[in-house]
Amino acid sequence: MTDSHSPVPAHPVDPVESVVHVIPFVLPAVGAIMIFLLAMIAVYMA
C-alpha cells in the first residue's frame, strides 16, 4: 500500500480533553500567583 494520506483519527480531537491533563499543574500555579499578588497588595496597602 502506497497511501500518502495521513491517517484520520476515529473521532475529532476534543479541546477539553487536551486541557484536562494540564489542569493539575496549572491550577496550583495560578493559585500561588494569586496568593502572592494578594499578599503584595496587602503589604502595599498597610
DOLUMKE-629638 format. One record per atom (N, C-alpha, C): residue number from 1; residue in one letter; x, y, z. Coordinates in Angstrom, 2 decimals. Layout:
+-----+--------+---------+---------+---------+
! num ! residu !    east !   north !      up !
+-----+--------+---------+---------+---------+
! NUM !      a !       X !       Y !       Z !
...
+-----+--------+---------+---------+---------+
REM end
This chain:
+-----+--------+---------+---------+---------+
! num ! residu !    east !   north !      up !
+-----+--------+---------+---------+---------+
!   1 !      m !    0.84 !   -1.18 !    0.00 !
!   1 !      m !    0.00 !    0.00 !    0.00 !
!   1 !      m !    0.88 !    1.25 !    0.00 !
!   2 !      t !    0.64 !    2.10 !   -0.94 !
!   2 !      t !    1.37 !    3.36 !   -1.00 !
!   2 !      t !    0.38 !    4.49 !   -0.79 !
!   3 !      d !   -0.18 !    4.55 !    0.39 !
!   3 !      d !   -1.15 !    5.59 !    0.71 !
!   3 !      d !   -0.39 !    6.79 !    1.27 !
!   4 !      s !   -0.46 !    7.93 !    0.60 !
!   4 !      s !    0.27 !    9.12 !    1.03 !
!   4 !      s !   -0.54 !    9.98 !    2.00 !
!   5 !      h !   -1.80 !    9.62 !    2.22 !
!   5 !      h !   -2.64 !   10.40 !    3.13 !
!   5 !      h !   -2.31 !   10.04 !    4.58 !
!   6 !      s !   -2.40 !   11.05 !    5.45 !
!   6 !      s !   -2.18 !   10.78 !    6.87 !
!   6 !      s !   -3.43 !   10.09 !    7.43 !
!   7 !      p !   -3.25 !    9.22 !    8.39 !
!   7 !      p !   -4.42 !    8.52 !    8.95 !
!   7 !      p !   -5.34 !    9.49 !    9.70 !
!   8 !      v !   -6.62 !    9.34 !    9.48 !
!   8 !      v !   -7.61 !   10.20 !   10.12 !
!   8 !      v !   -8.05 !    9.54 !   11.42 !
!   9 !      p !   -8.02 !   10.28 !   12.54 !
!   9 !      p !   -8.47 !    9.67 !   13.80 !
!   9 !      p !   -9.94 !    9.30 !   13.75 !
!  10 !      a !  -10.33 !    8.33 !   14.57 !
!  10 !      a !  -11.71 !    7.85 !   14.57 !
!  10 !      a !  -12.66 !    8.96 !   15.03 !
!  11 !      h !  -12.22 !    9.79 !   15.96 !
!  11 !      h !  -13.05 !   10.90 !   16.42 !
!  11 !      h !  -12.20 !   12.17 !   16.44 !
!  12 !      p !  -12.83 !   13.32 !   16.23 !
!  12 !      p !  -12.05 !   14.57 !   16.24 !
!  12 !      p !  -11.47 !   14.85 !   17.63 !
!  13 !      v !  -10.38 !   15.60 !   17.66 !
!  13 !      v !   -9.72 !   15.92 !   18.92 !
!  13 !      v !  -10.57 !   16.93 !   19.68 !
!  14 !      d !  -10.93 !   16.56 !   20.90 !
!  14 !      d !  -11.76 !   17.43 !   21.74 !
!  14 !      d !  -10.84 !   18.40 !   22.49 !
!  15 !      p !  -11.05 !   19.71 !   22.37 !
!  15 !      p !  -10.17 !   20.66 !   23.06 !
!  15 !      p !  -10.22 !   20.51 !   24.59 !
!  16 !      v !  -11.35 !   20.10 !   25.12 !
!  16 !      v !  -11.46 !   19.93 !   26.57 !
!  16 !      v !  -10.58 !   18.77 !   27.02 !
!  17 !      e !  -10.55 !   17.68 !   26.26 !
!  17 !      e !   -9.72 !   16.53 !   26.61 !
!  17 !      e !   -8.24 !   16.88 !   26.59 !
!  18 !      s !   -7.83 !   17.78 !   25.72 !
!  18 !      s !   -6.42 !   18.14 !   25.65 !
!  18 !      s !   -6.02 !   19.06 !   26.79 !
!  19 !      v !   -6.98 !   19.76 !   27.41 !
!  19 !      v !   -6.67 !   20.69 !   28.51 !
!  19 !      v !   -6.73 !   19.98 !   29.86 !
!  20 !      v !   -7.55 !   18.94 !   29.97 !
!  20 !      v !   -7.79 !   18.28 !   31.26 !
!  20 !      v !   -6.48 !   17.75 !   31.86 !
!  21 !      h !   -5.55 !   17.28 !   31.03 !
!  21 !      h !   -4.31 !   16.71 !   31.54 !
!  21 !      h !   -3.38 !   17.77 !   32.13 !
!  22 !      v !   -3.60 !   19.03 !   31.80 !
!  22 !      v !   -2.72 !   20.10 !   32.26 !
!  22 !      v !   -3.26 !   20.78 !   33.52 !
!  23 !      i !   -4.55 !   20.60 !   33.81 !
!  23 !      i !   -5.19 !   21.30 !   34.92 !
!  23 !      i !   -4.49 !   21.06 !   36.27 !
!  24 !      p !   -4.07 !   19.83 !   36.61 !
!  24 !      p !   -3.42 !   19.66 !   37.93 !
!  24 !      p !   -2.14 !   20.46 !   38.11 !
!  25 !      f !   -1.51 !   20.89 !   37.02 !
!  25 !      f !   -0.29 !   21.69 !   37.12 !
!  25 !      f !   -0.60 !   23.19 !   37.06 !
!  26 !      v !   -1.57 !   23.57 !   36.25 !
!  26 !      v !   -1.88 !   24.98 !   36.05 !
!  26 !      v !   -2.65 !   25.56 !   37.23 !
!  27 !      l !   -3.60 !   24.81 !   37.77 !
!  27 !      l !   -4.45 !   25.33 !   38.84 !
!  27 !      l !   -3.66 !   25.72 !   40.09 !
!  28 !      p !   -2.76 !   24.88 !   40.62 !
!  28 !      p !   -1.98 !   25.33 !   41.78 !
!  28 !      p !   -1.03 !   26.48 !   41.46 !
!  29 !      a !   -0.50 !   26.51 !   40.24 !
!  29 !      a !    0.41 !   27.60 !   39.88 !
!  29 !      a !   -0.35 !   28.93 !   39.85 !
!  30 !      v !   -1.54 !   28.93 !   39.28 !
!  30 !      v !   -2.34 !   30.16 !   39.23 !
!  30 !      v !   -2.77 !   30.55 !   40.64 !
!  31 !      g !   -3.09 !   29.57 !   41.47 !
!  31 !      g !   -3.45 !   29.87 !   42.85 !
!  31 !      g !   -2.30 !   30.50 !   43.62 !
!  32 !      a !   -1.09 !   29.98 !   43.42 !
!  32 !      a !    0.08 !   30.54 !   44.10 !
!  32 !      a !    0.35 !   31.96 !   43.64 !
!  33 !      i !    0.19 !   32.21 !   42.36 !
!  33 !      i !    0.41 !   33.57 !   41.83 !
!  33 !      i !   -0.64 !   34.52 !   42.41 !
!  34 !      m !   -1.90 !   34.06 !   42.49 !
!  34 !      m !   -2.95 !   34.92 !   43.05 !
!  34 !      m !   -2.69 !   35.23 !   44.52 !
!  35 !      i !   -2.26 !   34.22 !   45.30 !
!  35 !      i !   -1.97 !   34.46 !   46.72 !
!  35 !      i !   -0.81 !   35.45 !   46.86 !
!  36 !      f !    0.22 !   35.28 !   46.02 !
!  36 !      f !    1.36 !   36.19 !   46.07 !
!  36 !      f !    0.93 !   37.61 !   45.73 !
!  37 !      l !    0.12 !   37.78 !   44.71 !
!  37 !      l !   -0.33 !   39.12 !   44.32 !
!  37 !      l !   -1.20 !   39.75 !   45.41 !
!  38 !      l !   -2.10 !   38.95 !   46.00 !
!  38 !      l !   -2.93 !   39.49 !   47.06 !
!  38 !      l !   -2.10 !   39.88 !   48.28 !
!  39 !      a !   -1.09 !   39.08 !   48.62 !
!  39 !      a !   -0.22 !   39.42 !   49.75 !
!  39 !      a !    0.57 !   40.68 !   49.44 !
!  40 !      m !    1.02 !   40.83 !   48.21 !
!  40 !      m !    1.78 !   42.02 !   47.83 !
!  40 !      m !    0.89 !   43.26 !   47.94 !
!  41 !      i !   -0.36 !   43.15 !   47.52 !
!  41 !      i !   -1.29 !   44.28 !   47.63 !
!  41 !      i !   -1.53 !   44.61 !   49.09 !
!  42 !      a !   -1.70 !   43.58 !   49.93 !
!  42 !      a !   -1.95 !   43.81 !   51.36 !
!  42 !      a !   -0.75 !   44.50 !   52.02 !
!  43 !      v !    0.47 !   44.10 !   51.66 !
!  43 !      v !    1.66 !   44.74 !   52.23 !
!  43 !      v !    1.77 !   46.17 !   51.74 !
!  44 !      y !    1.42 !   46.40 !   50.48 !
!  44 !      y !    1.49 !   47.76 !   49.93 !
!  44 !      y !    0.48 !   48.68 !   50.61 !
!  45 !      m !   -0.72 !   48.14 !   50.90 !
!  45 !      m !   -1.78 !   48.96 !   51.50 !
!  45 !      m !   -1.51 !   49.23 !   52.98 !
!  46 !      a !   -0.75 !   48.37 !   53.65 !
!  46 !      a !   -0.53 !   48.53 !   55.09 !
!  46 !      a !    0.46 !   49.65 !   55.39 !
+-----+--------+---------+---------+---------+
REM end
